Amino acid sequence: MESASAESKNGSRLRSMLSVAVMTAVICVLAPLSLPVGPVPVSLATLALYFAIYILGWKKALLATALYLLLGLVGAPVFSAYTGGAACFAGATGGYLVGYLPLVLVGGLAVSRWQEKLLPSLLGLVFGTAVLYGVGTLWLARLAHLSFGAALLKGVVPFLFGDACKIAAAAFLGPKIRKALVKARVL
């Protein structure tokens, strides 16, 4: 009996580690796909992070995000336009990269708390994205010697519509994907 319990626990732990690894890989595949729009490119990174929140829950999504950032930091070409390395954190997009962590934390806590309620989950992702925007805009303003308003116009305004679409897609599809993965005993 004890052996079956230990096996089950080990299997659960292995599934957990694999789910984080697979989601990290998904983020690494989607994030480099980008279009240049001024100093900050439009990428699929936030879409991958929103889905990670729904599929993994906030703790594992935060771990997957941290692993993604570490891979990029050590030089893997996982950031927008297939870039990587410490210089990316020192550049115009550095604040947005760092802002991924509070996005996942804030958005993830909201989604975890109100998983079955669409509006509070959406608002949580919006608020998490606003935190990402704040960190990235402050960083961009300081680095590029811009006013906060000017940095907001360059680093946030062009992304509002696209991020709203990404949030909506994740909020509608994320719970369904998670449910299917749980049913398939993948999670």
Helices and strands as residue ranges (DSSP letters): H 2-30, E 34-35, E 42-43, H 45-56, H 58-73, G 80-82, H 86-90, H 94-113, H 118-144, H 148-155, G 157-159, H 160-183
